[in-house]
Amino acid sequence: MKISINGLHKAFESRIRLGIMSVLAVNDTLDFSSLKDYLEVTDGNLASHLKALEKEHFIEVTKAFIDRKPNTKYAMTRLGRKAFEEHLTALENLIKSQK
């Protein structure tokens, strides 16, 4: 039986990027600290994966100040949501083809 991996997106190969997209899929926006807590990763690790997703235009970044403290929020873009949904569909199809 042939296995088709069409539709799987390279940007989501990392479990951390997959986690970021999963959390943002069910939350409109999340700040850096919340993402870090959800995913239990270090600042540097999270920052590098967020940059990679931002470079793909899968997430958007909003920077603001709250009580004079910087606050960075992240949200999934339409392009990111479409790519993530296609990735999940491809995973589902891959699993179904193995039954």
C-alpha positions as CSV (number, residue, x, y, z in Angstrom):
1,M,0.0,0.0,0.0
2,K,1.3,3.4,-0.9
3,I,1.4,6.1,1.7
4,S,0.7,9.6,0.6
5,I,2.2,12.4,2.6
6,N,0.8,15.1,0.3
7,G,-0.6,18.0,2.4
8,L,1.8,17.6,5.3
9,H,3.5,20.9,5.8
10,K,7.2,21.0,6.7
11,A,6.6,24.0,9.1
12,F,4.6,21.7,11.4
13,E,7.2,18.9,11.7
14,S,8.3,20.3,15.0
15,R,6.2,19.2,18.0
16,I,6.6,22.8,19.4
17,R,5.3,24.4,16.2
18,L,2.5,21.9,16.1
19,G,1.7,22.8,19.7
20,I,1.8,26.5,19.0
21,M,-0.6,26.1,16.1
22,S,-2.9,23.8,18.1
23,V,-3.2,26.2,21.0
24,L,-3.7,29.2,18.7
25,A,-6.4,27.3,16.8
26,V,-8.6,27.3,19.9
27,N,-7.6,30.7,21.3
28,D,-8.0,34.0,19.3
29,T,-4.7,35.4,20.8
30,L,-2.2,34.3,23.4
31,D,0.7,36.2,24.9
32,F,4.2,34.8,25.0
33,S,4.0,33.8,28.7
34,S,0.7,31.9,28.2
35,L,2.2,30.0,25.2
36,K,5.3,29.2,27.2
37,D,3.2,27.9,30.1
38,Y,1.0,25.8,27.8
39,L,3.9,24.2,25.9
40,E,6.4,24.0,28.8
41,V,9.3,25.3,26.8
42,T,12.1,27.8,27.4
43,D,12.0,31.4,26.2
44,G,14.6,30.9,23.6
45,N,13.1,27.7,22.2
46,L,9.6,29.2,22.0
47,A,10.9,32.4,20.4
48,S,12.8,30.6,17.6
49,H,9.7,28.5,16.7
50,L,7.4,31.6,16.8
51,K,9.9,33.3,14.4
52,A,9.8,30.4,12.0
53,L,5.9,30.4,12.0
54,E,5.9,34.2,11.6
55,K,8.3,33.9,8.6
56,E,5.8,31.6,7.0
57,H,3.1,34.2,7.7
58,F,1.2,31.5,9.7
59,I,1.0,33.7,12.8
60,E,0.8,37.4,13.4
61,V,2.5,39.3,16.2
62,T,1.0,42.3,18.1
63,K,3.3,44.2,20.5
64,A,1.9,46.6,23.1
65,F,2.6,47.8,26.6
66,I,0.5,46.9,29.6
67,D,1.3,49.0,32.8
68,R,4.6,50.0,31.1
69,K,5.6,46.3,30.5
70,P,6.0,45.0,27.0
71,N,3.3,42.5,26.0
72,T,3.5,40.4,22.8
73,K,0.5,38.6,21.6
74,Y,0.2,36.0,18.9
75,A,-2.6,35.0,16.6
76,M,-3.1,32.5,13.7
77,T,-3.4,34.1,10.3
78,R,-5.9,32.9,7.7
79,L,-3.1,31.4,5.7
80,G,-1.8,29.7,8.9
81,R,-5.3,28.3,9.7
82,K,-5.7,27.0,6.1
83,A,-2.2,25.4,6.2
84,F,-2.8,23.9,9.6
85,E,-6.2,22.5,8.6
86,E,-4.7,21.0,5.5
87,H,-1.9,19.4,7.6
88,L,-4.4,17.9,10.0
89,T,-6.5,16.5,7.2
90,A,-3.4,15.0,5.6
91,L,-2.5,13.4,9.0
92,E,-6.1,12.0,9.3
93,N,-6.0,10.6,5.8
94,L,-2.6,9.0,6.5
95,I,-3.9,7.3,9.6
96,K,-7.1,6.2,7.8
97,S,-5.1,4.7,5.0
98,Q,-3.3,2.4,7.5
99,K,-6.4,0.7,8.8
